[in-house]
Amino acid sequence: MTDMNTLEIADTVRWLERAVIGLNLCPFAKAPHVKGQIHYVVSQAKGLEGLRDELIEQLQAMAAMPAEARETVLLIVPQMLHDFLEFNDFLDEADGVLQELDMEGEFQVASFHPQFQFADTEPDDITNYTNRSPYPTLHLLREESIDRAVEAFPEAETIYETNMATLEKLGLSGWKALDVGPTP
């Protein structure tokens, strides 16, 4: 489950290094990556209940470890939730898990998906690529880490706009040249 040599993890690390860090889409991603504080997990779930159980397991494991050992978790879901709307619906379930575990305010779940689409955009809008990953991915984050990052980067609210400008300048051909999709 946490074998770093899986194809899905290799593809996700390549995406993280080339797109997220390489294009500086998240100025907070490089430090935990370099320090080895990102935990990668490939979901083995065959259904939504199994994925929910894995999410609970990863949140509890993360809570039991200091941030220095596990700053964040990328739960990669290659076998299901290929439809973005179904994936988006599961995010409500993920928020419910945080409530159920009484972890709201301690953790949050961000999302990345190969077909990610912001509201009021067309599917091929290049700005959607700011949140496109090789596989459906749940990003488990510590709230205190987010708070520290925002303190260190006082204009965090501008990241979204900067990312859109970066992708508009890069264009679809530039994105494709990054080779950050799943390995065929």
Backbone hydrogen bonds, N-H to C=O, Kabsch-Sander energy under -0.5 kcal/mol:
donor,donor_aa,acceptor,acceptor_aa,energy
6,T,3,D,-1.5
10,A,6,T,-2.4
11,D,7,L,-2.8
12,T,8,E,-2.1
13,V,9,I,-2.9
14,R,10,A,-2.3
15,W,11,D,-2.3
16,L,12,T,-2.7
17,E,13,V,-2.9
18,R,14,R,-2.8
19,A,15,W,-2.5
20,V,15,W,-1.5
21,I,16,L,-3.3
22,G,17,E,-0.9
23,L,19,A,-1.9
24,N,21,I,-0.8
25,L,19,A,-0.8
25,L,20,V,-1.3
26,C,20,V,-1.6
29,A,26,C,-1.8
33,H,29,A,-1.6
34,V,30,K,-3.0
35,K,31,A,-2.3
36,G,33,H,-1.2
37,Q,32,P,-3.1
38,I,32,P,-0.6
39,H,37,Q,-0.6
39,H,72,T,-2.6
40,Y,38,I,-0.5
41,V,74,L,-2.5
42,V,1,M,-2.0
43,S,41,V,-0.7
43,S,76,I,-3.6
51,L,47,G,-2.1
52,R,48,L,-2.6
53,D,49,E,-2.2
54,E,50,G,-2.2
55,L,51,L,-2.6
56,I,52,R,-2.3
57,E,53,D,-2.5
58,Q,54,E,-2.6
59,L,55,L,-2.5
60,Q,56,I,-2.6
61,A,57,E,-2.3
62,M,58,Q,-2.4
63,A,59,L,-2.4
64,A,60,Q,-1.4
65,M,62,M,-1.3
69,A,66,P,-1.6
70,R,66,P,-2.1
71,E,37,Q,-1.5
72,T,37,Q,-1.7
73,V,140,L,-1.9
74,L,39,H,-2.8
75,L,73,V,-0.6
75,L,138,L,-3.0
76,I,41,V,-3.3
76,I,74,L,-0.9
77,V,136,P,-3.4
80,M,77,V,-0.5
84,F,82,H,-0.5
87,F,83,D,-2.3
88,N,84,F,-3.0
89,D,85,L,-2.2
90,F,86,E,-1.8
91,L,87,F,-1.1
91,L,88,N,-0.5
92,D,88,N,-0.6
92,D,89,D,-1.1
93,E,89,D,-0.8
94,A,90,F,-2.3
95,D,91,L,-2.3
96,G,92,D,-2.0
97,V,93,E,-2.1
98,L,94,A,-1.9
99,Q,95,D,-1.9
100,E,96,G,-2.9
101,L,97,V,-2.6
102,D,99,Q,-1.4
103,M,98,L,-3.2
104,E,98,L,-0.7
105,G,107,F,-0.6
106,E,103,M,-2.0
107,F,103,M,-2.4
108,Q,141,L,-2.0
110,A,108,Q,-0.6
110,A,139,H,-3.1
112,F,137,T,-2.2
113,H,131,N,-2.0
116,F,113,H,-1.7
121,T,118,F,-1.3
125,D,122,E,-2.0
128,N,125,D,-1.9
129,Y,126,I,-1.4
130,T,127,T,-1.4
131,N,128,N,-1.7
132,R,129,Y,-1.1
133,S,131,N,-0.5
137,T,112,F,-3.0
138,L,75,L,-2.6
139,H,110,A,-2.7
139,H,137,T,-0.6
140,L,73,V,-2.8
140,L,138,L,-0.7
141,L,108,Q,-2.8
141,L,139,H,-0.6
142,R,71,E,-0.6
143,E,106,E,-2.7
146,I,142,R,-1.8
147,D,143,E,-2.6
148,R,144,E,-2.2
149,A,145,S,-2.4
150,V,146,I,-2.6
151,E,147,D,-2.1
152,A,148,R,-2.0
153,F,149,A,-1.4
156,A,153,F,-1.0
158,T,155,E,-2.1
159,I,156,A,-1.7
162,T,158,T,-2.6
163,N,159,I,-2.9
164,M,160,Y,-2.1
165,A,161,E,-2.2
166,T,162,T,-2.5
167,L,163,N,-2.5
168,E,164,M,-2.5
169,K,165,A,-2.2
170,L,166,T,-2.2
171,G,167,L,-3.0
174,G,170,L,-0.9
175,W,171,G,-2.2
176,K,172,L,-2.7
177,A,173,S,-1.8
178,L,174,G,-0.8
178,L,175,W,-1.1
179,D,175,W,-0.5
179,D,176,K,-1.3
